[in-house]
Amino acid sequence: MRKPLFIGLSLVLSVTVAVLFFGVGRSDGSGHSVANRAQLKRACAGLLPYEELRGLVPDDVAGTVSQYGTMLEPDEDSRSLVNCSLTWPGHGSVRVRAVALISRMPTTLRAEDILPGGDDEGYEAPGVTGRVGNDGRTWVVAECPGGLEGRVREVSGMYVTADVDLPVPGKGKSAEYLADFRTAVQVANGITAAQKCGGSPLKMPTRVIDTYEVHVTTDADGGNMKVVGIDEPGLGVKKCRGLGRRAGFPGRWTASGDLQDSRLLSVCDATILDRKDPMDTDPTPSDGAVVNVSAASWAGPLSKSANDEYHLTGDSFSFREGAPTKVIPESEPHELALWARSECAAGSTYHRVTVRTETSDLSPQTLSEAERTKFSKDARKLMDGYLADPDSWPRQQRCHDTKILGEVEGWH
C-alpha cells in the first residue's frame, strides 16, 4: 500500500456488507466493472465522489464494503459519523472516516509541525483546513456551527480522513494526495448538507502543495553540502511578512507560513538568520537579540484541540502556574511563548507567539531580572504586533476582545 491504512475505533458495531454481483457477459469470471461502479455509488451512504472514482475501479475482482457510523446506522450509537471502506482485494481500496471533533485531533496541530520546511514531507491543499503529514494520512476539518445530530455534547465541527488507493492519473504523490483531499472534502460536504448544520461547503481543491523544504547544492550528486538555495513553500506569504518587523525588533526579517488559507488555522515564523546557513548571518546577532519568532492561531473547533495537544507536553498556558524562572539549564532553548484568546470569525480562538534569542553559550545560564523582564516584554510586543498587523490572520478574521492568558518558558 502506498500509505498506512487508518484503523477504526474499537467498541463500535461493525457491519460488513457482502454484495452480490451479477455477470455482465464475460465467460472468464471477470468483468466486474458495472457491478463495482454500482457498488461505489451506493457505498458509504453515497458520500464518495462517484464521478471522479468510477473510472478507477478495477474490473478483475468483486469489491466488498465495510461500514458503520451514525450516518449509516441511525439507530446505532457510534463515535464515528462514517467509517467506511470499499476494497477490491489485491487491486486497491477507498477508505474514509468522519468523526465529530469533540477532543484532541488524532494528528498534530502544533505550530512547529505545521510550518512548511523541515525534514518531514507534508502536503497542503489551498483553501482547505487540512494536511498530509509524514505518516501519509490525509485529513480535513469542516465546521458545523449548527451542531451535529446525535451528539451528547455540543459539537461544532468534524474531521475527515481519506485514503484513495487506486491508480490515480497524474504525477506521483501530488496526484494521489489530491484524490485523498477531494474525497475527504466530498464526504465532509455531504455530511454537513445531510445534517443541515450550517456553514459554507468546503472548497473543492484543485491542487496540492508539497511543503517539504528542499536544499539546493552546487554539486549534482549532493556531495557539496553548502546550500546555495532553498525551495521553501510559504516563504514571503503575505499574512506573515510583518512578523518580527512590526514588533520593532531590529534586523532584516524573512517570514514564511502555511498555505492552507484557512479560517480555522494559521501558522507563521520569521527569522533574521540566514536561511541557507544560520551560522553565516551578517551581521552576527549579539547575545540576547531576538533571532526567531513564530505566531499561530487555532479557531473554532480546532482551538481546544490545539491547546490540549500543547498541554500534553507541558507547553500550554494552563499547564503551569507560579513565578517566572530565571535559570536556563544546559542546552535548553532560550525561547518564551505567550498565549492569548480572542473572538474571531470562526469563534473562540487561541493565539500563541514565541520569541527565541541568540546565545553563544549552551552551558547553564541564569538570567538577570532585566533579561527575564525583556523576554516578557518582547513576547508581548510580538503578540501586539501580530494582532494589529492589517495583513495578518487575526485582522483578516476580525479578531477582537483579546485576553492575554499566560507565558510558557521553553527552558522550564
PyMOL commands that set and color helices and strands:
alter all, ss='L'
color gray80, all
select helices_A, chain A and resi 33-42+44-46+50-56+111-114+172-195+238-240+278-280+300-312+369-388+393-396
alter helices_A, ss='H'
color red, helices_A
select strands_A, chain A and resi 15-17+64-68+80-88+92-100+123-124+130-132+138-143+157-165+209-210+214-217+227-231+254-257+265-271+290-299+327-328+335-344+347-357+365-366+400-409
alter strands_A, ss='S'
color yellow, strands_A
deselect
rebuild
show_as cartoon
